[in-house]
Every structure is written in structure tokens, then in C-alpha cells.
Amino acid sequence: MTTDLEVTHDVVKIEKQDGSIEVHHFTLADGSVMLDSDVKQHFPNSESVNKALRSLIANA
């Protein structure tokens, strides 16, 4: 799903075995993008994403 809204921060909630919830807030660094889960499963790290994008750019 694509939107014009740029994500700049997110929240991760981790439910622990004891029932408590740990909340982490993070901010994406400038230039960072968040991949949808269906895309992320094909790219284990940023190097693989960049390699695929460079291939697309070279073939454009």
C-alpha cells in the first residue's frame, strides 16, 4: 500500500512472557524508508535492497 504520508517515527510493542509490555519508540534516520512486510521478506539487509535498486536504475 502506497501513501503520500511519510513515516518518520514508529512504535514497537513487545509482549513479554510475564504479561508485561515493553514499548520502544524509534525515529527513522533521514533518507530511511520502511518496507512493507511482503517486500521485506525478500531482503535480509540494506545491502540487498540497495543492490536490487541499483540494478533497476541501471536497466532504466
N, C-alpha and C positions, 0 to 999 in steps of 0.2 A: 504494500500500500504506500503510495507516494502522496505527500502533502507539501504545501509551501511553508509549513511551520518548521523552523529549525530547532532541533533539540539541543539544549545547552547544558542540561543537568538531568539527573535521574536519581531514583531511589531504589535500593536493593534491600529486600526484607528476607532475612534468613530465619526460618523457624528451627529452633534447637530441640534436641531430644527431651529436654526438661520442660518444654512447652513455652519457654520464653522466646521472644522475637528480637533479633538483633537487626538494627536498621543502619544502613550505610548510605550516605549521600555522596555523590560524586559529580564532578563537572567535566565535561568533555574538553580536552585541550583544543585551542584554536586550530582549525583545519581537520579535526577529527570527524568521523562520521559513524553512525550506528547502523550496523547491518541488521536486516530482518532475519529472524531465526532460520527461515528456509534457505537463505543465501549463506548465512554464517556456517551452516553445517558443511559447506563445500570448501571453506577456507580456514585452515587451522591457525593462521597467524597473519600479521600485517604484510609480511614479505610475499605470501602467496596472493594476497589481494592486489598488491602493487604490481606483481608480475603479470597477472591477468589483465589489469587495467592498461599497463604499458603495451601489452600485445594488442589489445583493442585499439589503442591510439595509433600504433604503428600500421595497423591494417585499415585505418580510416581514410 
